[in-house]
Amino acid sequence: MPPKKTIDDALVLEKALLVISELGPETFTLADIGKVVGLAPATLMQRFGSKQALLIKAAKHVPAKLSVDLEKLKARALTWDVELVELLSQMPEGFGTRQEIANSLGLLKLDMVDPELHLIARQLFEQLKERIKELLEQAKSQGKLTPKSDVDALAWELDALRHGLVIQWALSGDGSLQQWLQKGLQNYLEGKKR
């Protein structure tokens, strides 16, 4: 009979994502993750396989977490614009410093070239874009946007703006990343409101 796990796989993967954000996908080791979760690198290897396999399993953990976060935000019953700004300005733990953003660019590079990671990244993008579109449709039906507003195009623009604001803040922004995003998104939405 295999020994009882002292820490749940989901928690290991969650902590692994934080380590990867902190150290970058190229430089993190199983030993780095082991220190955080209290497991030997050999145990991590036995449970998850290689460093690459652990990275992919950790990435696969993210869409489920995003679904939970989206539902929690939806349950707060905010106005469409407040929820939209909140949705697009919330950053996951491990993504709030310039160093963590730089490390995320390493992950983005992997998302572009690794077929498994690319599918996961695309799934996340589609999940987020779908909720953005729902909120914009809600605004349109309430007369808060012009009837001719192209919700799909606006969703693309908002996602592009969000990514641009993150890079802009990392290079020259003031205050917290979340404050920078909120201000930029609110300014954009004010120009689109009816």
N, C-alpha and C positions, 0 to 999 in steps of 0.2 A: 504494500500500500504506500503510495507516495506521501511525503510529509505534508502536513497542513500548511497552506500559504499564510504567511504572517501579514502580508499586505496584498490587497486586492489588485488584480491586473489593471483595472480602470484607473485606480489611484496612481499606480506606477506610471501609466501612460500619461496621465495628467501632469505629474511631476516631471516626467521626461520632456514634455513640451516646454516647461519652464526652463529646464537646463539647456535645451537646444536654443531657446530664445536668448538666454544669457550668454552662451558660449559660441553659438553659431553651429550650423549643420556640419561644417567641415572639421571643426576642432573638438566637438564634444566626444567623450568616450563613455563606454559602459561603466567605467570606474566613477566618472563624474556623476552619472545617474545613480549608481550604487550608493554613493556617499549620501545623497539626498534621501533616498528611500530606505536605506539600511539593508541593502542586499549586496551580496558579492557579485562582481562582474560575471563570474561563472554561472551564478543563479539566473541572472538576467539573460545570459546566452541560452541557458536551458529553457527558460520560459518564453523567450521572444525570438530567439535566433540571433542573427548577426546585427550589427549596428544599423545597417540599412533596413533590415526587417523590422527592427524596433521603431525606427523613424516612420516607416510606412504604417505600422500598427497604431502609432501615436497619432498620425495624421488622420487615419480612419476613425479615430475617436472624436474628432472635432465636429463633423456634421451633426452627430447626435446632441452634442453640447449646444451647438448653435440652435437646433430645433427647440431645446428646452429654454434657452435664453429668449428666443423669439416669442414663445408662448408666455413666458413670464412678463415680458414687455407688453404684449398684447393684452394680458389680463389687467394691466394697470389702467386701461381705458383712457388713455391720453388722447388729446386732440391729434388729428393726423399729422400736423406739422411738428408738434412737440415730440410725438413718437418717432417721426422720421429723423429729426435731429438727434434724438437720444440713440436711436438705432445705429446711425452712421457715425456717432462720436464716441460710442462705447468701444473701448479697446480691451482685448483680453489681457488677463494678467500675463506679465512678461512681454508687454509691448507698449512701454510708456517712456522709454529713454532713447536717446539718439543711438546708443550702442545696440539696443535691442532692435531698433528699426534697421540698422545696418546689417545685423545678423539675419533679419527677416528677408533681406534682399538675397542672401545666400539660399534661403528656403525657396524664394520665388524662382530663382534660377533652377533649382531642382524641380520645382513644380512645372517648369516649362519643358524640361528635357526627360524627366523620368515618367514613363507612361502611367504607372500606377498613381504617382503623386499628382500628375496632371488631371486624371479623372476626379480625384478627391477635390482638388482646387476648383475645378469646373463645377462640381456639385455644390460646393460652398458658395461660389459666385452666383449660381442659379437660385439657390435658396434665398440668399440675401436680395437679389434682384426681384424675385417674386414678391417678397414682402414690401419692397419699395414700391412696386407697381400697384399692389393692393392699396397702399396708403394714398398714392396719387389718384387712383380711381375713386377712392372715398372722397378726396378733396374735390375732384371734378364733379362728382354727383351732388356734392353739397354747394356747388357754385363757387368754390374757393379758387378754382383755376378756370381759365376760359374753356368753353365747350370744345374749342378746336385744339386744346392742349394734347400733344402726342405723349401719352403716358410712357410708352416704351422708350422714346427718345429721351424724355426727362429722367427716367430711371438710369439709362446709360450715362447721361451727363452727371447725375448725382454721384454715381459710383466713381466716375473719372475724377470728379472734383474732390471726392474724399481721398482718393489715392494721391492726387496732386497736393492736397493740403498736408498730408502726412509727410511727404518729401520736403515740401516748403518749410514746415515747422522744423524738421530735422536739420535743415540747412541754415535757417535764419529766424525761426519763430521765437516768440516770447511766451511766457506763462507755460501752462501745462499743455500737452498735446490735446487733451479733451477740450480745454477752453478754446484752443486754436481752431479745432474742428467745428465746435458749436458756433463760433462767430462766423466762420466762412460759410457754413451751411445755412445759417439763419439769413445772412446777407443774400445768398443766392435765392433762397425761397421767397424772401420779401419781393424780389424782382419778378417772380413768377405768379405771385398771388393776384387775384382779381380785385 
